[in-house]
Amino acid sequence: MPALESAGVTSLWDTDGPVLAAIVQQVEVEGRHFPDLREIFETCGLDLDAGMRSVRRLDAGHLIEGQQMGGNNYVVERVTGDGLRESRAWPDRADRLAEVVIAALAEAAENEPIPEKRSKLKTAASGAAGVGKDVMTEVVAAYLARVTGAG
C-alpha cells in the first residue's frame, strides 16, 4: 500500500483488522451470539460511523455475515472461514500445507529402507522445519499462487 499511503490515504485494514479481531473474540472465543458492535468500536477507538463503514467492508469482503437492520444497526450473524483465516484465528491453507509437507518428509524419511534416500529425506525434513513455518508457508503460498494463476 505504499502508493496509497504516500498519497495520504490510510490503509483500511488498519481499521478493519482490529474490528474483525474484536468480532472474532466476542463471537468465537467468548461465545456471544451477537457481538456488541458499539463496545467493539469504542475499544478500537472508532466513532459509530467509522465503525459501521468497517463492518460493511468486512461484510462486503465476505469476512463476516450479518444483516443491516436500518440506519446504523447491524447484526453480525457469524464470522466466515475467510474471516477466521484473515484474523489468524484459523491457519490459512498455506500454513496447513506447509505442516503437511514437513510431516510427510519426516514420515517418508522414517519409512525409507535405503540409507542414502533416508538421509536425504531427513535432511529435507530438517531443512524445511529449520527454515521455520513462516518461511515455509511463504514458499508454499507463492507456489500455490503460481500454479493456480492467482499470483
N, C-alpha and C positions, 0 to 999 in steps of 0.2 A: 503493500500500500504506500510506498514512498511517494508516488506521484500524487496521490490524494492528499497525503499529509503535507507535502511541500506546497500544495495549493491551498492549505489552510483547512482542509476537510478532515474531520476526526474519523477514525475507523469506527464503524458502527459496532463492531464486535467488542470494543472497549465498554460499551453499554450492554449489548445483548448477551455477551458471555456471562457476566455476573448475574444477570436476571435469570438466564437459563439455569445456571448453577444453583441459584436460590430456589427455583421452582423444583428442580430435581431433589434438593434437600428436603423440602416440605412434602412433596408427593411420594417420592420413592424411599427416602431414608426415614422420615418421621411418620409416614403412612397417612398423611392427611388426604381426605378425599378431594378437597378443593384447596389449592394454596391461597393464602391471603396476599393478594397482589399489592394492596396498599402497604402492608408490612414489608414486602419484598422491595417495593420502590423506595420506601424510606431507608431500608438497610443499604440499598445500592446508591443512595443519595440522589434519587430522581424525583422530579415532581410527577404528578399524575399524568400529564400529557406526554412527557418524555417516556415514562414507564409504559403507557399504553402503546405508543409507537413501537417500542421494543417488542412488546408482546405480539403485536400484529406482524412484525417482521419474523419473529420466531415461528408463528403460525404459518405465514406465507412460505417460509423455508422448510416447512414440514418437520420442525423440531419439536413442536407441541401441537396438540389438537384441542380445540375448545369452541366455545360459542360466544359471539358478540351478543350481548343482551340489551343493547341500546346505550347510546351515549358512551360513557367511559366505564361501562360494566362489561366485563369479560369473564367467563368461567373456563378455566383450564380443566379439561377432562382427563388428559393424560400426556405423558412425555413419550414421544415416539422412540423407536430403536435408534434412529439417526440422532435424535436429541440426546439420548443416553450416551452414544458414542462420542458425539461432539463435546459433551460436558466431561468426558473422560470417566463417567460412571461405569461404562462398559468399555472393554477394549475394542479398538477398531479391527477390521478384518486383517489388516497387515500385521497388527500385534499378534493376533491368533495364529496367522500363518507362519510368522517368524518362530513362535513357540513350537509349532508342529514341525517345522524344518529342523530345528535344533534337536528336538526329541527323536525325530526319525533318523537323523545322522547318528545319534548316540545309540539308538536301538540297533541300527544296521551294524555299527562297529561291534557291539556286544555279541551279535549273532554271526558275524563273519568268521568262517573257519580258516581262511587263508591269512596268515600273519601279516603279509605285506599290505593287503587290502584293509585288514582290520586296523593297522597302524594309520593308514591314510584316512580312513573314516573317523578314527579317534581324533586325529589332528584337525580334520574338518569340523567335527562337532565342537571340539575345544576352541577352535578359532572363531566359529560362529557365536558361541556363547561368550567368548572373551571380548569380542568387539562390542558387546553389550546389546541388549534387546532393542534399545532405541536406534542404534545404527543399523542393526539387522532389519528392524521394522522399516526404516527409510529405504533400504535396499529393496526389500520385498515390495513396498508401496510403489517405488519407481518402476520396478519390473512389471507389476500389475498394470500400472498406468500405460506403460509402453505396449504391452501385448493386447490390452483392451482398447487401445486407441484413445484413452482418456487423458494422455499426457503429452 
